[in-house]
């Protein structure tokens, strides 16, 4: 159910009302009873999580490189390990 925020011009108070779309509009202040109220625009409170959003689907070049390096068996890790193993600085075998 949507929550609407109102402001009263008479008492300068703010209040919230949960209304269905089928409910009648609010006509009086819940704090003082005045009819001088107006509906405020409030930012929506939500977080974009998971895949399917711009942040996760279109990463920067640096982020792409970092995610490729984190994948097991990626070329960048193998190249780093091969360089260290040939010089005797690699502790892994393989």
Biopython code that builds the backbone (N, CA, C, O; Angstrom):
import numpy as np
from Bio.PDB.StructureBuilder import StructureBuilder

atoms = [
    (1, "UNK", "N", (0.845, -1.166, 0.000)),
    (1, "UNK", "CA", (0.000, 0.000, 0.000)),
    (1, "UNK", "C", (0.896, 1.236, 0.000)),
    (1, "UNK", "O", (1.813, 1.329, 0.815)),
    (2, "UNK", "N", (0.645, 2.178, -0.895)),
    (2, "UNK", "CA", (1.474, 3.380, -0.974)),
    (2, "UNK", "C", (1.349, 4.267, 0.266)),
    (2, "UNK", "O", (0.289, 4.363, 0.884)),
    (3, "UNK", "N", (2.458, 4.907, 0.604)),
    (3, "UNK", "CA", (2.494, 5.862, 1.718)),
    (3, "UNK", "C", (2.675, 7.249, 1.117)),
    (3, "UNK", "O", (3.598, 7.475, 0.335)),
    (4, "UNK", "N", (1.798, 8.171, 1.481)),
    (4, "UNK", "CA", (1.848, 9.541, 0.976)),
    (4, "UNK", "C", (2.198, 10.480, 2.120)),
    (4, "UNK", "O", (1.739, 10.304, 3.248)),
    (5, "UNK", "N", (3.014, 11.477, 1.813)),
    (5, "UNK", "CA", (3.418, 12.460, 2.812)),
    (5, "UNK", "C", (2.729, 13.782, 2.501)),
    (5, "UNK", "O", (2.702, 14.228, 1.354)),
    (6, "UNK", "N", (2.181, 14.394, 3.525)),
    (6, "UNK", "CA", (1.463, 15.662, 3.379)),
    (6, "UNK", "C", (2.083, 16.711, 4.285)),
    (6, "UNK", "O", (2.708, 16.390, 5.296)),
    (7, "UNK", "N", (1.899, 17.977, 3.903)),
    (7, "UNK", "CA", (2.354, 19.111, 4.714)),
    (7, "UNK", "C", (1.187, 20.066, 4.882)),
    (7, "UNK", "O", (0.447, 20.337, 3.936)),
    (8, "UNK", "N", (1.033, 20.571, 6.096)),
    (8, "UNK", "CA", (-0.048, 21.490, 6.406)),
    (8, "UNK", "C", (0.483, 22.924, 6.398)),
    (8, "UNK", "O", (1.504, 23.215, 7.020)),
    (9, "UNK", "N", (-0.209, 23.810, 5.697)),
    (9, "UNK", "CA", (0.199, 25.213, 5.641)),
    (9, "UNK", "C", (-0.172, 25.946, 6.922)),
    (9, "UNK", "O", (0.466, 26.944, 7.257)),
    (10, "UNK", "N", (-1.173, 25.486, 7.640)),
    (10, "UNK", "CA", (-1.623, 26.161, 8.862)),
    (10, "UNK", "C", (-0.677, 25.903, 10.037)),
    (10, "UNK", "O", (-0.287, 26.842, 10.731)),
    (11, "UNK", "N", (-0.307, 24.651, 10.263)),
    (11, "UNK", "CA", (0.521, 24.327, 11.428)),
    (11, "UNK", "C", (1.957, 23.956, 11.055)),
    (11, "UNK", "O", (2.769, 23.676, 11.937)),
    (12, "UNK", "N", (2.277, 23.952, 9.764)),
    (12, "UNK", "CA", (3.593, 23.568, 9.251)),
    (12, "UNK", "C", (3.985, 22.142, 9.645)),
    (12, "UNK", "O", (5.166, 21.795, 9.650)),
    (13, "UNK", "N", (3.001, 21.334, 9.970)),
    (13, "UNK", "CA", (3.257, 19.939, 10.339)),
    (13, "UNK", "C", (3.285, 19.045, 9.116)),
    (13, "UNK", "O", (2.713, 19.362, 8.073)),
    (14, "UNK", "N", (3.963, 17.923, 9.271)),
    (14, "UNK", "CA", (4.022, 16.911, 8.209)),
    (14, "UNK", "C", (3.492, 15.604, 8.770)),
    (14, "UNK", "O", (3.736, 15.263, 9.927)),
    (15, "UNK", "N", (2.768, 14.882, 7.937)),
    (15, "UNK", "CA", (2.259, 13.580, 8.349)),
    (15, "UNK", "C", (2.185, 12.650, 7.147)),
    (15, "UNK", "O", (2.126, 13.093, 6.000)),
    (16, "UNK", "N", (2.188, 11.348, 7.433)),
    (16, "UNK", "CA", (2.117, 10.337, 6.391)),
    (16, "UNK", "C", (0.803, 9.596, 6.487)),
    (16, "UNK", "O", (0.255, 9.409, 7.573)),
    (17, "UNK", "N", (0.303, 9.175, 5.333)),
    (17, "UNK", "CA", (-0.951, 8.444, 5.265)),
    (17, "UNK", "C", (-0.768, 7.263, 4.316)),
    (17, "UNK", "O", (-0.247, 7.424, 3.212)),
    (18, "UNK", "N", (-1.198, 6.077, 4.748)),
    (18, "UNK", "CA", (-1.207, 4.914, 3.865)),
    (18, "UNK", "C", (-2.578, 4.850, 3.200)),
    (18, "UNK", "O", (-3.600, 4.735, 3.875)),
    (19, "UNK", "N", (-2.589, 4.923, 1.892)),
    (19, "UNK", "CA", (-3.850, 4.914, 1.151)),
    (19, "UNK", "C", (-3.803, 3.906, 0.016)),
    (19, "UNK", "O", (-2.776, 3.728, -0.639)),
    (20, "UNK", "N", (-4.922, 3.261, -0.199)),
    (20, "UNK", "CA", (-5.073, 2.461, -1.407)),
    (20, "UNK", "C", (-5.412, 3.422, -2.535)),
    (20, "UNK", "O", (-5.809, 4.562, -2.295)),
    (21, "UNK", "N", (-5.254, 2.956, -3.755)),
    (21, "UNK", "CA", (-5.595, 3.812, -4.896)),
    (21, "UNK", "C", (-7.094, 4.091, -4.943)),
    (21, "UNK", "O", (-7.524, 5.109, -5.487)),
    (22, "UNK", "N", (-7.872, 3.204, -4.383)),
    (22, "UNK", "CA", (-9.326, 3.377, -4.385)),
    (22, "UNK", "C", (-9.838, 4.227, -3.227)),
    (22, "UNK", "O", (-11.010, 4.605, -3.222)),
    (23, "UNK", "N", (-8.987, 4.539, -2.241)),
    (23, "UNK", "CA", (-9.399, 5.364, -1.092)),
    (23, "UNK", "C", (-9.587, 6.815, -1.514)),
    (23, "UNK", "O", (-8.936, 7.284, -2.447)),
    (24, "UNK", "N", (-10.493, 7.537, -0.815)),
    (24, "UNK", "CA", (-10.670, 8.966, -1.121)),
    (24, "UNK", "C", (-9.440, 9.775, -0.709)),
    (24, "UNK", "O", (-8.699, 9.380, 0.191)),
    (25, "UNK", "N", (-9.235, 10.899, -1.370)),
    (25, "UNK", "CA", (-8.091, 11.766, -1.087)),
    (25, "UNK", "C", (-8.209, 12.374, 0.315)),
    (25, "UNK", "O", (-9.306, 12.581, 0.834)),
    (26, "UNK", "N", (-7.049, 12.652, 0.906)),
    (26, "UNK", "CA", (-7.012, 13.292, 2.226)),
    (26, "UNK", "C", (-7.345, 14.765, 2.044)),
    (26, "UNK", "O", (-6.773, 15.433, 1.181)),
    (27, "UNK", "N", (-8.275, 15.275, 2.860)),
    (27, "UNK", "CA", (-8.703, 16.672, 2.720)),
    (27, "UNK", "C", (-8.420, 17.515, 3.950)),
    (27, "UNK", "O", (-8.572, 18.735, 3.902)),
    (28, "UNK", "N", (-8.010, 16.890, 5.060)),
    (28, "UNK", "CA", (-7.776, 17.641, 6.295)),
    (28, "UNK", "C", (-6.479, 17.172, 6.952)),
    (28, "UNK", "O", (-6.088, 16.009, 6.848)),
    (29, "UNK", "N", (-5.829, 18.112, 7.628)),
    (29, "UNK", "CA", (-4.597, 17.826, 8.359)),
    (29, "UNK", "C", (-4.907, 16.889, 9.524)),
    (29, "UNK", "O", (-5.868, 17.100, 10.264)),
    (30, "UNK", "N", (-4.091, 15.866, 9.677)),
    (30, "UNK", "CA", (-4.278, 14.916, 10.777)),
    (30, "UNK", "C", (-3.798, 15.501, 12.111)),
    (30, "UNK", "O", (-4.098, 14.959, 13.175)),
    (31, "UNK", "N", (-3.053, 16.606, 12.046)),
    (31, "UNK", "CA", (-2.510, 17.209, 13.261)),
    (31, "UNK", "C", (-3.397, 18.315, 13.815)),
    (31, "UNK", "O", (-3.616, 18.394, 15.024)),
    (32, "UNK", "N", (-3.912, 19.179, 12.921)),
    (32, "UNK", "CA", (-4.693, 20.319, 13.404)),
    (32, "UNK", "C", (-6.096, 20.397, 12.804)),
    (32, "UNK", "O", (-6.920, 21.182, 13.272)),
    (33, "UNK", "N", (-6.381, 19.594, 11.772)),
    (33, "UNK", "CA", (-7.709, 19.597, 11.166)),
    (33, "UNK", "C", (-7.897, 20.614, 10.053)),
    (33, "UNK", "O", (-8.978, 20.674, 9.468)),
    (34, "UNK", "N", (-6.899, 21.405, 9.743)),
    (34, "UNK", "CA", (-7.001, 22.417, 8.698)),
    (34, "UNK", "C", (-7.125, 21.751, 7.322)),
    (34, "UNK", "O", (-6.655, 20.633, 7.114)),
    (35, "UNK", "N", (-7.766, 22.461, 6.396)),
    (35, "UNK", "CA", (-7.904, 21.932, 5.037)),
    (35, "UNK", "C", (-6.803, 22.449, 4.106)),
    (35, "UNK", "O", (-6.833, 22.187, 2.904)),
    (36, "UNK", "N", (-5.841, 23.175, 4.656)),
    (36, "UNK", "CA", (-4.744, 23.740, 3.860)),
    (36, "UNK", "C", (-3.569, 22.765, 3.810)),
    (36, "UNK", "O", (-2.501, 23.045, 4.356)),
    (37, "UNK", "N", (-3.765, 21.627, 3.158)),
    (37, "UNK", "CA", (-2.700, 20.631, 3.058)),
    (37, "UNK", "C", (-2.302, 20.441, 1.603)),
    (37, "UNK", "O", (-3.067, 20.719, 0.680)),
    (38, "UNK", "N", (-1.093, 19.962, 1.435)),
    (38, "UNK", "CA", (-0.628, 19.639, 0.089)),
    (38, "UNK", "C", (0.190, 18.353, 0.163)),
    (38, "UNK", "O", (0.871, 18.083, 1.153)),
    (39, "UNK", "N", (0.104, 17.571, -0.907)),
    (39, "UNK", "CA", (0.843, 16.320, -0.992)),
    (39, "UNK", "C", (2.278, 16.635, -1.401)),
    (39, "UNK", "O", (2.510, 17.422, -2.318)),
    (40, "UNK", "N", (3.238, 16.014, -0.714)),
    (40, "UNK", "CA", (4.652, 16.220, -0.999)),
    (40, "UNK", "C", (5.192, 15.090, -1.872)),
    (40, "UNK", "O", (4.701, 13.962, -1.826)),
    (41, "UNK", "N", (6.187, 15.405, -2.647)),
    (41, "UNK", "CA", (6.888, 14.389, -3.416)),
    (41, "UNK", "C", (8.007, 13.837, -2.553)),
    (41, "UNK", "O", (8.886, 14.580, -2.116)),
    (42, "UNK", "N", (7.975, 12.552, -2.310)),
    (42, "UNK", "CA", (8.985, 11.905, -1.476)),
    (42, "UNK", "C", (9.789, 10.935, -2.322)),
    (42, "UNK", "O", (9.240, 10.284, -3.210)),
    (43, "UNK", "N", (11.082, 10.833, -2.058)),
    (43, "UNK", "CA", (11.890, 9.877, -2.823)),
    (43, "UNK", "C", (11.500, 8.444, -2.460)),
    (43, "UNK", "O", (11.185, 8.141, -1.309)),
    (44, "UNK", "N", (11.527, 7.594, -3.441)),
    (44, "UNK", "CA", (11.227, 6.182, -3.201)),
    (44, "UNK", "C", (12.416, 5.524, -2.520)),
    (44, "UNK", "O", (13.565, 5.827, -2.841)),
    (45, "UNK", "N", (12.150, 4.643, -1.599)),
    (45, "UNK", "CA", (13.216, 3.959, -0.884)),
    (45, "UNK", "C", (13.388, 2.544, -1.390)),
    (45, "UNK", "O", (12.669, 1.641, -0.962)),
    (46, "UNK", "N", (14.341, 2.332, -2.306)),
    (46, "UNK", "CA", (14.612, 0.990, -2.790)),
    (46, "UNK", "C", (16.079, 0.880, -3.173)),
    (46, "UNK", "O", (16.747, 1.882, -3.430)),
    (47, "UNK", "N", (16.561, -0.334, -3.208)),
    (47, "UNK", "CA", (17.954, -0.608, -3.532)),
    (47, "UNK", "C", (17.984, -1.578, -4.705)),
    (47, "UNK", "O", (17.233, -2.553, -4.726)),
    (48, "UNK", "N", (18.839, -1.318, -5.669)),
    (48, "UNK", "CA", (18.987, -2.189, -6.823)),
    (48, "UNK", "C", (19.974, -3.294, -6.474)),
    (48, "UNK", "O", (21.171, -3.042, -6.337)),
    (49, "UNK", "N", (19.471, -4.526, -6.329)),
    (49, "UNK", "CA", (20.333, -5.652, -5.979)),
    (49, "UNK", "C", (20.250, -6.709, -7.063)),
    (49, "UNK", "O", (19.235, -6.831, -7.750)),
    (50, "UNK", "N", (21.300, -7.457, -7.210)),
    (50, "UNK", "CA", (21.309, -8.559, -8.150)),
    (50, "UNK", "C", (21.669, -8.117, -9.551)),
    (50, "UNK", "O", (22.099, -6.985, -9.772)),
    (51, "UNK", "N", (21.487, -9.028, -10.498)),
    (51, "UNK", "CA", (21.808, -8.722, -11.882)),
    (51, "UNK", "C", (20.620, -8.084, -12.564)),
    (51, "UNK", "O", (19.504, -8.108, -12.047)),
    (52, "UNK", "N", (20.866, -7.518, -13.720)),
    (52, "UNK", "CA", (19.792, -6.896, -14.472)),
    (52, "UNK", "C", (19.735, -5.389, -14.320)),
    (52, "UNK", "O", (18.829, -4.754, -14.861)),
    (53, "UNK", "N", (20.674, -4.800, -13.603)),
    (53, "UNK", "CA", (20.702, -3.355, -13.407)),
    (53, "UNK", "C", (21.961, -2.796, -14.044)),
    (53, "UNK", "O", (22.922, -3.532, -14.272)),
    (54, "UNK", "N", (21.966, -1.545, -14.324)),
    (54, "UNK", "CA", (23.069, -0.893, -15.017)),
    (54, "UNK", "C", (24.406, -1.116, -14.314)),
    (54, "UNK", "O", (25.413, -1.369, -14.976)),
    (55, "UNK", "N", (24.432, -1.029, -13.001)),
    (55, "UNK", "CA", (25.683, -1.129, -12.250)),
    (55, "UNK", "C", (26.321, -2.497, -12.436)),
    (55, "UNK", "O", (27.543, -2.593, -12.551)),
    (56, "UNK", "N", (25.520, -3.558, -12.468)),
    (56, "UNK", "CA", (26.083, -4.894, -12.574)),
    (56, "UNK", "C", (26.253, -5.351, -14.016)),
    (56, "UNK", "O", (27.080, -6.222, -14.288)),
    (57, "UNK", "N", (25.500, -4.792, -14.932)),
    (57, "UNK", "CA", (25.557, -5.253, -16.312)),
    (57, "UNK", "C", (26.511, -4.461, -17.198)),
    (57, "UNK", "O", (26.933, -4.966, -18.238)),
    (58, "UNK", "N", (26.856, -3.256, -16.824)),
    (58, "UNK", "CA", (27.730, -2.425, -17.646)),
    (58, "UNK", "C", (28.877, -1.877, -16.800)),
    (58, "UNK", "O", (28.948, -0.672, -16.560)),
    (59, "UNK", "N", (29.780, -2.758, -16.346)),
    (59, "UNK", "CA", (30.871, -2.273, -15.494)),
    (59, "UNK", "C", (31.939, -1.538, -16.288)),
    (59, "UNK", "O", (32.022, -1.663, -17.510)),
    (60, "UNK", "N", (32.742, -0.781, -15.585)),
    (60, "UNK", "CA", (33.846, -0.052, -16.211)),
    (60, "UNK", "C", (34.935, -1.027, -16.638)),
    (60, "UNK", "O", (34.891, -2.205, -16.281)),
    (61, "UNK", "N", (35.904, -0.549, -17.394)),
    (61, "UNK", "CA", (37.000, -1.408, -17.865)),
    (61, "UNK", "C", (37.807, -1.960, -16.691)),
    (61, "UNK", "O", (38.217, -3.120, -16.714)),
    (62, "UNK", "N", (38.038, -1.132, -15.660)),
    (62, "UNK", "CA", (38.790, -1.587, -14.487)),
    (62, "UNK", "C", (38.038, -2.696, -13.757)),
    (62, "UNK", "O", (38.638, -3.669, -13.300)),
    (63, "UNK", "N", (36.729, -2.541, -13.653)),
    (63, "UNK", "CA", (35.931, -3.538, -12.956)),
    (63, "UNK", "C", (35.879, -4.844, -13.752)),
    (63, "UNK", "O", (35.902, -5.929, -13.171)),
    (64, "UNK", "N", (35.807, -4.739, -15.086)),
    (64, "UNK", "CA", (35.825, -5.938, -15.919)),
    (64, "UNK", "C", (37.140, -6.686, -15.741)),
    (64, "UNK", "O", (37.150, -7.911, -15.613)),
    (65, "UNK", "N", (38.252, -5.947, -15.732)),
    (65, "UNK", "CA", (39.562, -6.569, -15.573)),
    (65, "UNK", "C", (39.679, -7.250, -14.207)),
    (65, "UNK", "O", (40.231, -8.345, -14.106)),
    (66, "UNK", "N", (39.165, -6.612, -13.168)),
    (66, "UNK", "CA", (39.230, -7.180, -11.825)),
    (66, "UNK", "C", (38.369, -8.434, -11.720)),
    (66, "UNK", "O", (38.773, -9.410, -11.087)),
    (67, "UNK", "N", (37.194, -8.418, -12.330)),
    (67, "UNK", "CA", (36.328, -9.598, -12.257)),
    (67, "UNK", "C", (36.904, -10.745, -13.074)),
    (67, "UNK", "O", (36.737, -11.908, -12.704)),
    (68, "UNK", "N", (37.582, -10.437, -14.185)),
    (68, "UNK", "CA", (38.230, -11.478, -14.973)),
    (68, "UNK", "C", (39.388, -12.103, -14.192)),
    (68, "UNK", "O", (39.618, -13.309, -14.283)),
    (69, "UNK", "N", (40.108, -11.296, -13.434)),
    (69, "UNK", "CA", (41.239, -11.794, -12.651)),
    (69, "UNK", "C", (40.775, -12.678, -11.501)),
    (69, "UNK", "O", (41.522, -13.553, -11.062)),
    (70, "UNK", "N", (39.553, -12.468, -11.003)),
    (70, "UNK", "CA", (39.028, -13.256, -9.888)),
    (70, "UNK", "C", (38.505, -14.617, -10.320)),
    (70, "UNK", "O", (38.385, -15.517, -9.489)),
    (71, "UNK", "N", (38.193, -14.789, -11.596)),
    (71, "UNK", "CA", (37.649, -16.055, -12.080)),
    (71, "UNK", "C", (38.727, -17.134, -12.046)),
    (71, "UNK", "O", (39.870, -16.882, -12.427)),
    (72, "UNK", "N", (38.367, -18.341, -11.588)),
    (72, "UNK", "CA", (39.359, -19.425, -11.586)),
    (72, "UNK", "C", (39.714, -19.822, -13.010)),
    (72, "UNK", "O", (38.843, -19.942, -13.871)),
    (73, "UNK", "N", (40.996, -20.022, -13.241)),
    (73, "UNK", "CA", (41.473, -20.431, -14.558)),
    (73, "UNK", "C", (41.548, -19.303, -15.557)),
    (73, "UNK", "O", (41.650, -19.558, -16.757)),
    (74, "UNK", "N", (41.500, -18.058, -15.102)),
    (74, "UNK", "CA", (41.581, -16.938, -16.042)),
    (74, "UNK", "C", (43.013, -16.763, -16.525)),
    (74, "UNK", "O", (43.963, -17.175, -15.861)),
    (75, "UNK", "N", (43.146, -16.154, -17.671)),
    (75, "UNK", "CA", (44.458, -15.991, -18.289)),
    (75, "UNK", "C", (45.390, -15.115, -17.469)),
    (75, "UNK", "O", (46.594, -15.371, -17.423)),
    (76, "UNK", "N", (44.848, -14.071, -16.809)),
    (76, "UNK", "CA", (45.728, -13.157, -16.090)),
    (76, "UNK", "C", (46.393, -13.839, -14.899)),
    (76, "UNK", "O", (47.560, -13.568, -14.619)),
    (77, "UNK", "N", (45.678, -14.722, -14.187)),
    (77, "UNK", "CA", (46.280, -15.424, -13.058)),
    (77, "UNK", "C", (47.316, -16.426, -13.546)),
    (77, "UNK", "O", (48.372, -16.578, -12.931)),
    (78, "UNK", "N", (47.020, -17.111, -14.649)),
    (78, "UNK", "CA", (47.958, -18.082, -15.175)),
    (78, "UNK", "C", (49.239, -17.402, -15.638)),
    (78, "UNK", "O", (50.334, -17.931, -15.446)),
    (79, "UNK", "N", (49.100, -16.228, -16.248)),
    (79, "UNK", "CA", (50.268, -15.489, -16.706)),
    (79, "UNK", "C", (51.110, -15.053, -15.515)),
    (79, "UNK", "O", (52.336, -15.148, -15.558)),
    (80, "UNK", "N", (50.461, -14.572, -14.443)),
    (80, "UNK", "CA", (51.189, -14.141, -13.259)),
    (80, "UNK", "C", (51.897, -15.324, -12.605)),
    (80, "UNK", "O", (53.049, -15.208, -12.185)),
    (81, "UNK", "N", (51.208, -16.461, -12.518)),
    (81, "UNK", "CA", (51.787, -17.634, -11.883)),
    (81, "UNK", "C", (52.934, -18.203, -12.715)),
    (81, "UNK", "O", (53.953, -18.629, -12.173)),
    (82, "UNK", "N", (52.757, -18.204, -14.040)),
    (82, "UNK", "CA", (53.804, -18.741, -14.911)),
    (82, "UNK", "C", (55.085, -17.929, -14.770)),
    (82, "UNK", "O", (56.181, -18.490, -14.765)),
    (83, "UNK", "N", (54.951, -16.626, -14.656)),
    (83, "UNK", "CA", (56.132, -15.776, -14.509)),
    (83, "UNK", "C", (56.835, -16.020, -13.186)),
    (83, "UNK", "O", (58.064, -16.017, -13.123)),
    (84, "UNK", "N", (56.058, -16.233, -12.127)),
    (84, "UNK", "CA", (56.644, -16.453, -10.808)),
    (84, "UNK", "C", (57.230, -17.854, -10.703)),
    (84, "UNK", "O", (58.262, -18.046, -10.059)),
    (85, "UNK", "N", (56.581, -18.836, -11.329)),
    (85, "UNK", "CA", (57.057, -20.217, -11.233)),
    (85, "UNK", "C", (58.377, -20.416, -11.963)),
    (85, "UNK", "O", (59.233, -21.175, -11.508)),
    (86, "UNK", "N", (58.543, -19.747, -13.074)),
    (86, "UNK", "CA", (59.796, -19.903, -13.823)),
    (86, "UNK", "C", (60.963, -19.278, -13.075)),
    (86, "UNK", "O", (62.111, -19.684, -13.255)),
    (87, "UNK", "N", (60.668, -18.285, -12.233)),
    (87, "UNK", "CA", (61.760, -17.661, -11.485)),
    (87, "UNK", "C", (61.949, -18.311, -10.113)),
    (87, "UNK", "O", (62.809, -17.888, -9.341)),
    (88, "UNK", "N", (61.148, -19.341, -9.807)),
    (88, "UNK", "CA", (61.286, -20.038, -8.543)),
    (88, "UNK", "C", (60.537, -19.402, -7.395)),
    (88, "UNK", "O", (60.740, -19.786, -6.243)),
    (89, "UNK", "N", (59.664, -18.428, -7.678)),
    (89, "UNK", "CA", (58.954, -17.739, -6.605)),
    (89, "UNK", "C", (57.536, -18.224, -6.392)),
    (89, "UNK", "O", (56.801, -17.638, -5.597)),
    (90, "UNK", "N", (57.136, -19.273, -7.078)),
    (90, "UNK", "CA", (55.769, -19.779, -6.967)),
    (90, "UNK", "C", (55.720, -20.919, -5.972)),
    (90, "UNK", "O", (56.544, -21.833, -6.022)),
    (91, "UNK", "N", (54.751, -20.865, -5.064)),
    (91, "UNK", "CA", (54.632, -21.917, -4.064)),
    (91, "UNK", "C", (53.687, -23.022, -4.500)),
    (91, "UNK", "O", (53.662, -24.097, -3.900)),
    (92, "UNK", "N", (52.893, -22.757, -5.566)),
    (92, "UNK", "CA", (51.964, -23.767, -6.035)),
    (92, "UNK", "C", (52.630, -24.662, -7.073)),
    (92, "UNK", "O", (53.572, -24.255, -7.754)),
    (93, "UNK", "N", (52.139, -25.854, -7.179)),
    (93, "UNK", "CA", (52.682, -26.770, -8.177)),
    (93, "UNK", "C", (51.610, -27.012, -9.215)),
    (93, "UNK", "O", (50.695, -27.801, -8.980)),
    (94, "UNK", "N", (51.697, -26.365, -10.338)),
    (94, "UNK", "CA", (50.715, -26.566, -11.379)),
    (94, "UNK", "C", (50.259, -25.334, -11.913)),
    (94, "UNK", "O", (49.418, -25.323, -12.812)),
]
sb = StructureBuilder()
sb.init_structure("model")
sb.init_model(0)
sb.init_chain("A")
sb.init_seg("    ")
for serial, (resi, resn, name, xyz) in enumerate(atoms, 1):
    if name == "N":
        sb.init_residue(resn, " ", resi, " ")
    sb.init_atom(name, np.array(xyz, "f"), 0.0, 1.0, " ", f" {name:<3s}", serial, name[0])
structure = sb.get_structure()
